[in-house]
Amino acid sequence: MTDTIEIIGRNECSACFSCVNSCPMRCISMETGTDGSLYPLVDKNKCIQCGRCIEACPTLHELSKNEPIKVFAAYSKDLLIRKSSTSGGVTTEIVKYIVKNGGVAYGAAMIEMEVRHIRVDSVQDIGRIQGSKYVHSHMYDIYKQVESDVKKNIPTVFIGTPCQVAGILCYLKNIPDNLILIDILCHGVSSLDCFLCGMKLETKKTLSRISFRDGDKYCLEGYNSEGDFIFKTPYRASYWLNGFVEGYIFRENCYSCKYAGKQRCGDITIGDFWGLKNDYDISKGVNFVALNSNKGMDFWDKISNLYNFEERRMDEAIPYNHPLREPAHKPKNYDGFRYIYKNYGGKKALIKAYPNKTFYIWLRRIIRKNKVFYRMVTEIPFVGKKFKDYS
C-alpha cells in the first residue's frame, strides 16, 4: 500500500499546500492542530493511494539550491513606493513591472485578518501584497493557478517563503522560463491561529487589517473594516509580536528549516539589508537582493533601472540575518508553549509559557499608559532601557 502525506512528522511539515494542490481526488485538507498550526489531513475514504502528495512534498525531496551570483543593496527610485513599503520597495517594483507588461504576480495578502496568497494582475491590486506579514500564509489552490498561468505563457512572479517556493518547485517539477521565483528572508512564521489569539490580547474590537512595521521598527497597528485606527503597540509591549521578533512562537518546523543558509531555492532572494547600518539610513528602507540563477540575473538586467543599487558582499548581510546562516533557535520552553496551547488555548500560551518575558511585557504595557511616567522610568540608568518601546 502506498503511503500518504501523513507520514510526514508534524515537526517537519511547513504546510506549504503542495500536497493539497497535487491531489487528483481533492481528499487532502489542511486542518488546525492542537498547537494552532496547520497540518495535512487525508480523507481515507476518497484516497486512491496514487502517491502524488508524496511526490509533491519538498520535505521528502532534496531540491537544488544555489549560492548567490551577485548581491546588491537596493531601493526603489520612486520615493512613494519606498515610503509605503516596509523595506526598500524592490518587490513592489518587480510586481509593478510584471503586471504592466501583461504578467501576473502571486504574494501574501491580508484578507479580513487571514493571511493568504493571492493572484495580482492589475496595478490597482499591487498594494494588497505590499508590506511584511509575519504570519503563515495559506496557499489554497494557488499552485494550480500558477501552473495554469505559466502554461498560457503568461509572465509570472511567485513571491513566498523558501518553503513555499520549494513547494511550488516540487509541485511543478519543471520550472518554465516565464516563471520567476522569489524567496524572502524568512525568520520563521507564527500560525494564523496564534496571531488571531495575539490580536485578542491587544483589543476587544473587531479588526480587519494589521500593519506589522513602522519604518524599520517592529510595531503593530490595527484597523477596522472602515480603515479607522484602533491601536498601536510596539513589539516590546505586545505578547504576540514580541514572541515573533524574539522567535519563540513559530511553527515547529521553522526551528529545523532546511532552507536557511546562503544557498537559496529562488531565482532571487529579497529581504532587509540590516548589515548596512553604518552606510545607509535603514529607516527609509534598503533591500538585500541576491541573484541566485542566470534567470534571476537576466530578470534583474531588465528591471535594474528602477532602483538605486550597488553591489555588496554577502558577509555584510550574514551577521544580521540568521536565515542566511541557520534556522531560528528553538526556545527551551517551546514544548511548554505547545502544551499550554493544546490544553488552554493560544491566549494562555502567549501569556503563560514564557513567564520572564511576560513579566516585562506586562510592566511595559502598564508604564506606556502614562506618558510622564513612561519618560521617567525609561530615563533611569541601567534599568530604563528594558522598558523603552525600542532600544
N, C-alpha and C positions, 0 to 999 in steps of 0.2 A: 504494500500500500504506500502511495506517495504521501509524504508529509505535507503539512500546510505551513503557512507563515507563523503559526502559533508555536513553532519550535524555537523561535527567537526569544531569548530571555528579555524580560522587561528592563533589565539594566543595560541592554544593548539597543533596543528599538528606539528610533528617533521620531517615529510617527511621520515619516516622510510622505505617506499616502501612495507610494509606488505600487504596493500590493493591492490597494483598493482600486486603483485605476487599471491594473493589469488583469483583474479577474473577469473572465468572459461570462461568468454566471452572476456577477454582481452580488456575491454572497459574503463579501468581506466588508465590515464596517469598522469605524473607529469609535471605541467606547471609552468613557471616562473611568479610570481605575480608582482605587481607594485612596491613591496619593494625589488625585486631581489631574493626572496626566492621561493622554490618550494612548490606547493600545489596540491592535487589530483583534477583531473577533470574527471567527468564521462560522457561518451557518452551515452546520454539518449536513442538514437536510438538502441543501442546494449544491454543496461542493461536489465536483466531479473528479477531484484528485488529479487535476491536469498539471500541477506544479508550476504554473506561470507566476504565482505570487512569490515563490522561492527564487525563480529566475530573475525577478524584478527587484529583489531586495538587496540594497547596497551593503547591508551588514554582512551578508553571506558571500560577497564578492569583493575582490581587491581591484580597485579602479586605478588606472594610470593617473599619476599626478606629476606636475611639472614645477620645477623651481622657476621663479620669475626670470624672464629675459631682461626686462628693464623695470625700474621702479621710479615713480615720479611723485613729487609733491605738486598738487594741482588744485585749482579752484576756478569756478566759473567767472568769465569776464562780465557777466550780467550781474550787477550788484543786487538786483531784486531777487534773482534766483539764489544767490549766495546768502542773502539775508534771510530768506524764507526756508532755507534748508538747515538741517541740524549739523551739517558739516560744510564742505566746500561746494556743494551743488553739482558735483561731477555726474552722479547718477541721474539727476533730473535732466541735465543737458543730453545725456545719452537717450533717455526716453523721448525727449522732445525731438531730437534728431530722427530717431527711428519712426516715430508717428508722422512727422512732417514729410517723410519720404515713403509713405504708404505702408509702413510696417506696424507691428503691434508689440506691446511690452507687457510682461507679467511681473507683478510685485505685490507686496503686502499692503493691505488697506485695513482701516478700522471701520467696520460697518456695524453701527449700533452696539458698540463695545465688544464685538467679536473681531479678532484679527484674522484675516483670511486673504489668500492670494486672489487677485482679480486680473482680468484682461483689459488693457487700456489701448484704445485705437483712435482716440481724439485728444487734441491739445487741451480741451476743457477738462478732461478727466485726469490729467497728469498729477494734479495736486492730491488726488486720492491716495497715491502710492508714495508721496513725498514724505520725508521725515522718518525718524527712527521709531520702531515699535519693538519693545523688549519682551514680546510675548510670542509664544509658539503660534505660528501662522498655519491655519488649517487649509489644506490644499483642495479637498473635494475632488472634482473631476478635471482639475487644471491641466494635468499631464496629457489627458485626452485632447483638450483644447489646443495645447501646444503642438501635439502631433498633427492635428488637423490643419493648423496654420502652416506648419513647415512643409507639409505635403502639397499645399497650394502654392508653394514657393513664395510665401509672404515673409519679408524680413522680420525676424523675431528676436527679441531680447528677453531672457528669463533672469530675474534677479532674486536671489534667495540665500539662505544659509548654506554652508558647504554640504550638509547632509541632504538638503532639498535639491541642490544641484546634482549630488551623487544619485539621488532618487530618479531624477529625470534622465541621467546618463544610463542607468540600468534599465529604466522603462523603455527608452527609445533604442538602446543598444548601438545604433549607428547615428551619429550626430551630423546632420546635413550642414552645408556651408552657410545656409541662410539663418542658422540659429547661433546666437552669441550667448554664452553662459557666464553670468557674473556672480561670483560668490562674495559675500560680505564677511568682514572680520567679525566673527561671532564669539562673544564671551560665554555664551550659554543662554538658555531661554527658560522663562517661567511658563508653567502651564496656564492656559486661559482660565481655568477654574480658580487657580491660586490668585491670579491677577484680579479677578472679579471679587474674590474674598477680600483682597487688599483694599480695593476701592470702597468696599462697605465699611472699612475701618476709617476711611477718610471723610465720608459723608453719607447721610441717610437719604439724600436727594437722588433722583433718577438722573443718571449720566448718559450721555450719548457719544462723547468723544473725550479722549485724553491726549495731552501733549506730554512727551517724556523728557524733553530737553529745553533749556533756556540758554541758547548760545552754546558755550562749552560746558555748561553746568547741568547736572542731572537734577531735574525738577518736574514734579507732577503738576499739571494744570487741568482741571476738569471743567467740562461744559455740558449744558443740556441740549436738547434737540433743537432749541431756538438759537443756539450759539451763545447763550448767556453764560458768563463766567460763574463757576460755583466755588472752586477752591484752588489754592496754590500751596504746595508742600515741597520744600527742598528734600533731597534724598535722605539727609541725616535725621530728618524728623518723620519719615514715612516707614512704617513697618515693611510694606511690600517693596518699595523702591530701594530701601537700604539693603534688603535681602537680595535684590537683583544685583546692585552695584558691587556688593561685597561677596556675591557668589554663593549664597547658602540656601537658595530656594529653587535651583534649576531642576529640570528633568534629570533623572538619574543617569541617563546615557551621556549627558553633557560632561560628566566628570571622567569619562573614558573616551572622549571624542577622538576618532582616528583621523579626523581631517584637520586637527590643529597641527601647525608646523609651517615651515617655509614652503613645502611642496603643496600646490593647490590644485583643485579639480576643475576650477572655472577657467575660461579664457582670460578673464580679467578679475582681479581681486580689488575690492574697494573698502575703505574704512577711514577712520580718523588718523591723521598723521601726528600722534601725540609727541613723537620724538623731536619735533621741530620747535619746541617751546622757546628756544633761545634765538630762533631765526625768524619766526613768524608770529603774528598775533593770532593765536589759535582761536580766540573767542569769536573771530569773524569767520572761521571755518576753513580748514585746509584738509584736503583728502589725501590719504595714502592710496596710490594706484599702482598695482603690479600687473604687468603684461606677461601672461604665462604661456602663451601659444602664439604661433605665427598668425592665426586668425585674429587673436587679440591685438597683435601688433598692427596688422593691416587695418583693423577697425579704428584703432587709435589714430592712425595716419589720416583717416577721413574726418575725424571729429576734433583733432587737437587744436584747431584754430579757435575753438570755443572756449579755451582755457588759458589762463596764465599758469605755466608749469615749468618745472626744471627737474632734471634727473638727479636722484639722490641715491644713497646707499641703503641697502636692506638693513644693515646693522644699526642704522639710526632708529628704525621703527621697532625692531625686535624687543628692546628692553621695556618699551612702553605698551606693547600689545602682546599679552600672553598667548592669544590664538596663533601667533606666528612662532611660538615656542612649544607650547604644551596645552593640554586641556585645563580647565579650571580645577582647582584643588577641592576635593570632596571634604566638607567640614566634618569635624569629629562627631557632632550630634545629629548628622543627617538622618540616621536611622530613627532617632527620636522624633525628628520632624515628621517623618513619614508615619510613625506610629500614632502621633497625636492627630495628624491629618486623617488617618483612617478611622480613628475612634471618636474624634471630637470635631472634625471639620477644619477647613483651611484657615478660618479666622483665628481659632485657638492655636493652630500650629504656628502661625506667623508671630503670635504674641508669646507663647509659652516655650517653644522649642529651644530658643537661644536666650536665656534669661539675662545674661550680662548685656547683650546688645539691646534687649527690650528695655532694660532699666534706663539706659542713656537716651534711647528714643523717647521714652515716656517723659523723662526730665526735659528734653529739648522741646517737646510739644507743649509742656506747661510754660516753660520760660519764654517761648515765642509769642505767647498770648499777650504779653505786656512789653511794648517796645522799650520803655525806660528800663524795666527790669532786665530785659534781654541785653541791652547795651552795657549795663552794669556788670552782669555776670560774665559776658564774653570778654570784658576788659581785665578780668582777674588774671594775673600772671600764672603761667603754667597750667591753670585749670580752664580758663576761658575758651581755649581752643577746642576743647571737647564739646562745647555747646554751640559753637558757631554753625550757621547753616552750611557754610563751605569753609574748608580750611586745608 
